[in-house]
Amino acid sequence: MRTSNSIRGRMVAAYVLLAVIIGGVFAGSAFFVINEIEIQLIDKRLARAADAWEAGAYQSAQQPTELGFLTGTQLPPALQKLPPGIHELRLSGRALHVLIRETNGVRHAVVDDQSDFEDIEISTYVALSVAFLGGIALALLIGRASASRVILPLTNLASAVEENQREEALPGLDSRDEIGVLARAIEDRTNQLSLALQRERWFTADVSHELRTPLTIMLGAAEVLARRLKDQPDLLLMTDRIRRNASDTAQQVAALLQLARVPESGHLMCVPLRQLIEHEVERCQPLLRDKPLTIEVVAPEEVTVQAIPDLVTIAVSNLLRNACLHTEQGVITVHLDAGAIAVEDNGPGLPETVKARLFDRFMHARDDASNGSGLGLSIVKRVVDHLGWTVAHTHGAAGGSRFLLQFHRDNDKRVLERCRMTHAGSTVP
């Protein structure tokens, strides 16, 4: 779970934002009040004193002691350059408020020493700044503490769901707040999905087991017929077709049984891919009868992977059979390298309308669905997902289709060396 997008982080940000807004409002209000005080107590006071002085209301003994009244040559050079109006300046280290007026060409100045007021003003601004920053820091601490406490049940629930802890009940199931409602909803939905998945696995396993016995009988009967019909080629050809289809169906059943299991429970074995491909090419030869079509295997060296042999076989077999069924002439090429198997044909390719749903169930590559049930590529997709591989379709160099099976080889050299020294059916301990 990304911290930057977490609810805890957003709650802390809300606390800090609230502190910034409140602190900003108070700081702005304080600045406004101080500015108004300065205008009312100092600037207007200077104006009233200047009016009274010009009107002759002050005698020398009656002039306010905190104000200075200067006229003409009494003004220092710094004041003589100022335009009429109220000014703030520092002179000889003192903060002064000065009102400049001109009457009949004579410049007058009323000077008020506000050094003490300026010090108080600066201290106020410093205190407001410290309080503002302190409020933000306090909001950050309170926000983190409150968010951690409030979000803890939700964090525990998210961690349990993310780690897929099915051995124990989800935390918060007994809570009567929103966390409890969420936990119970997740628990109910998870149980429903688990039951649906379990029912699917039971159904697949049951059907596969029920099919094994009649398939075994069919294979045995086909072999007996083949031995008895050696001098009748026409009937022997039909017998061979029965045996081949029964064998293919048995292989499909084995794959369905494997797919019904949890991927982690599969029994990994050393699978030499070139040997497997050559075997499947041989099995596809009857599909090439009466067609000017050949299958070419390009595999410079043997590639061994750890996988479930039945699933690898069903994936390669389905891709090869699919290419044989939809290619009328030319060459089907199977490329094998260190990381992928590519099956490429020079057939008519796939319509654009089919590509997006190519691996869906009951989806046919052509409008004519007589060549299959539409499950072949769907099973290939399920198989590679089960193995942790990937399958993709692209255009072939000759304009046909190119299916790419990408797999991950084991990086443990010791295991790979042991695989090379064993046959395809050896178990990797």
Helices and strands as residue ranges (DSSP letters): G 3-5, H 7-38, I 39-43, H 44-54, E 67-71, G 72-74, H 77-80, E 85-91, E 94-103, E 106-113, H 115-162, H 178-228, H 233-259, G 263-265, E 269-272, H 273-283, G 285-288, E 293-298, E 304-307, H 309-326, E 330-336, E 340-344, H 352-355, H 376-387, E 390-395, E 401-406, H 413-421
